[in-house]
């Protein structure tokens, strides 16, 4: 369930394809609009990308230069879209980090 935002109509008629904002995101955005009068997006100052097979292989070989974020607020993250959605809809953040063979948590308030 969500709020409709667009309908695909290439020739002016509805072809049955619509686009919407998920209801969980709508609830979060509505709360922010009521509390702050605007939507506030968090900025972390990090570069994020999908985990490719090449990066996974490098990670298995203990690439220690980069951390791998495996979950945010105990929600498993498998791609950039999931990461962005969870981070933008959250207040305090709890990251699960994998660094080489070591796993740990990092809280951001």
PEPE-V749423 format. One record per residue. N is the residue number from 1. RES is the residue in three letters. SS is DSSP state (2 for helix, 1 for strand, 0 for the rest). PHI is phi in whole degrees, -180 to 180 (NA if undefined). PSI is psi in degrees with one decimal (NA if undefined). Layout:
# PEPE-V749423
n=N res=RES ss=SS phi=PHI psi=PSI
n=N res=RES ss=SS phi=PHI psi=PSI
This chain:
# PEPE-V749423
n=1 res=UNK ss=0 phi=NA psi=145.1
n=2 res=UNK ss=1 phi=-168 psi=-167.3
n=3 res=UNK ss=1 phi=-108 psi=124.5
n=4 res=UNK ss=1 phi=-64 psi=137.5
n=5 res=UNK ss=1 phi=-122 psi=-24.2
n=6 res=UNK ss=1 phi=-161 psi=153.9
n=7 res=UNK ss=1 phi=-128 psi=133.6
n=8 res=UNK ss=0 phi=-76 psi=118.3
n=9 res=UNK ss=0 phi=-143 psi=74.8
n=10 res=UNK ss=0 phi=-61 psi=-31.1
n=11 res=UNK ss=0 phi=-118 psi=21.3
n=12 res=UNK ss=0 phi=95 psi=-14.2
n=13 res=UNK ss=0 phi=-107 psi=151.8
n=14 res=UNK ss=0 phi=-74 psi=127.5
n=15 res=UNK ss=0 phi=-103 psi=8.6
n=16 res=UNK ss=0 phi=88 psi=12.1
n=17 res=UNK ss=0 phi=-115 psi=121.6
n=18 res=UNK ss=1 phi=-128 psi=162.1
n=19 res=UNK ss=1 phi=-125 psi=141.2
n=20 res=UNK ss=1 phi=-144 psi=163.6
n=21 res=UNK ss=1 phi=-93 psi=127.2
n=22 res=UNK ss=1 phi=-58 psi=143.1
n=23 res=UNK ss=2 phi=-60 psi=-35.0
n=24 res=UNK ss=2 phi=-63 psi=-38.8
n=25 res=UNK ss=2 phi=-70 psi=-38.3
n=26 res=UNK ss=2 phi=-61 psi=-43.3
n=27 res=UNK ss=2 phi=-60 psi=-45.3
n=28 res=UNK ss=2 phi=-64 psi=-45.0
n=29 res=UNK ss=2 phi=-65 psi=-39.4
n=30 res=UNK ss=2 phi=-62 psi=-43.9
n=31 res=UNK ss=2 phi=-59 psi=-44.5
n=32 res=UNK ss=2 phi=-65 psi=-40.8
n=33 res=UNK ss=2 phi=-63 psi=-41.1
n=34 res=UNK ss=2 phi=-67 psi=-45.2
n=35 res=UNK ss=2 phi=-75 psi=-38.7
n=36 res=UNK ss=2 phi=-118 psi=-11.7
n=37 res=UNK ss=0 phi=79 psi=3.6
n=38 res=UNK ss=0 phi=-160 psi=165.2
n=39 res=UNK ss=0 phi=-89 psi=128.3
n=40 res=UNK ss=0 phi=-107 psi=122.3
n=41 res=UNK ss=0 phi=-104 psi=137.4
n=42 res=UNK ss=0 phi=-80 psi=147.3
n=43 res=UNK ss=0 phi=-126 psi=128.4
n=44 res=UNK ss=0 phi=-104 psi=-18.4
n=45 res=UNK ss=0 phi=71 psi=36.4
n=46 res=UNK ss=0 phi=-125 psi=156.4
n=47 res=UNK ss=0 phi=-99 psi=127.4
n=48 res=UNK ss=0 phi=-124 psi=149.0
n=49 res=UNK ss=0 phi=-154 psi=160.8
n=50 res=UNK ss=0 phi=-65 psi=149.7
n=51 res=UNK ss=0 phi=-83 psi=109.2
n=52 res=UNK ss=0 phi=-88 psi=164.6
n=53 res=UNK ss=2 phi=-57 psi=-36.3
n=54 res=UNK ss=2 phi=-65 psi=-43.8
n=55 res=UNK ss=2 phi=-67 psi=-36.8
n=56 res=UNK ss=2 phi=-63 psi=-40.7
n=57 res=UNK ss=2 phi=-65 psi=-42.3
n=58 res=UNK ss=2 phi=-63 psi=-38.6
n=59 res=UNK ss=2 phi=-65 psi=-40.8
n=60 res=UNK ss=2 phi=-64 psi=-28.5
n=61 res=UNK ss=0 phi=-87 psi=21.2
n=62 res=UNK ss=0 phi=61 psi=50.1
n=63 res=UNK ss=0 phi=-68 psi=107.0
n=64 res=UNK ss=0 phi=-92 psi=-9.8
n=65 res=UNK ss=0 phi=-69 psi=-32.8
n=66 res=UNK ss=0 phi=-117 psi=140.4
n=67 res=UNK ss=0 phi=-88 psi=153.6
n=68 res=UNK ss=1 phi=-116 psi=120.8
n=69 res=UNK ss=1 phi=-86 psi=118.4
n=70 res=UNK ss=1 phi=-101 psi=-22.7
n=71 res=UNK ss=1 phi=-155 psi=157.4
n=72 res=UNK ss=1 phi=-130 psi=125.6
n=73 res=UNK ss=0 phi=53 psi=39.2
n=74 res=UNK ss=0 phi=65 psi=18.1
n=75 res=UNK ss=1 phi=-104 psi=120.4
n=76 res=UNK ss=1 phi=-63 psi=132.5
n=77 res=UNK ss=0 phi=-109 psi=125.2
n=78 res=UNK ss=0 phi=-119 psi=-9.9
n=79 res=UNK ss=0 phi=-158 psi=173.4
n=80 res=UNK ss=2 phi=-61 psi=-41.8
n=81 res=UNK ss=2 phi=-62 psi=-43.9
n=82 res=UNK ss=2 phi=-62 psi=-44.6
n=83 res=UNK ss=2 phi=-59 psi=-50.5
n=84 res=UNK ss=2 phi=-61 psi=-41.4
n=85 res=UNK ss=2 phi=-66 psi=-44.6
n=86 res=UNK ss=2 phi=-68 psi=-43.9
n=87 res=UNK ss=2 phi=-66 psi=-43.0
n=88 res=UNK ss=2 phi=-71 psi=-21.6
n=89 res=UNK ss=0 phi=-100 psi=8.4
n=90 res=UNK ss=0 phi=-117 psi=153.8
n=91 res=UNK ss=0 phi=-88 psi=-96.0
n=92 res=UNK ss=0 phi=-69 psi=146.1
n=93 res=UNK ss=1 phi=-122 psi=139.3
n=94 res=UNK ss=1 phi=-123 psi=108.5
n=95 res=UNK ss=1 phi=-93 psi=137.8
n=96 res=UNK ss=1 phi=-98 psi=120.9
n=97 res=UNK ss=1 phi=-115 psi=137.3
n=98 res=UNK ss=1 phi=-112 psi=122.5
n=99 res=UNK ss=1 phi=-129 psi=104.2
n=100 res=UNK ss=0 phi=61 psi=-125.9
n=101 res=UNK ss=0 phi=-90 psi=-3.4
n=102 res=UNK ss=1 phi=-100 psi=130.8
n=103 res=UNK ss=1 phi=-114 psi=139.7
n=104 res=UNK ss=1 phi=-156 psi=169.7
n=105 res=UNK ss=1 phi=-107 psi=148.5
n=106 res=UNK ss=1 phi=-133 psi=120.3
n=107 res=UNK ss=1 phi=-96 psi=135.1
n=108 res=UNK ss=1 phi=-125 psi=124.7
n=109 res=UNK ss=0 phi=-113 psi=NA
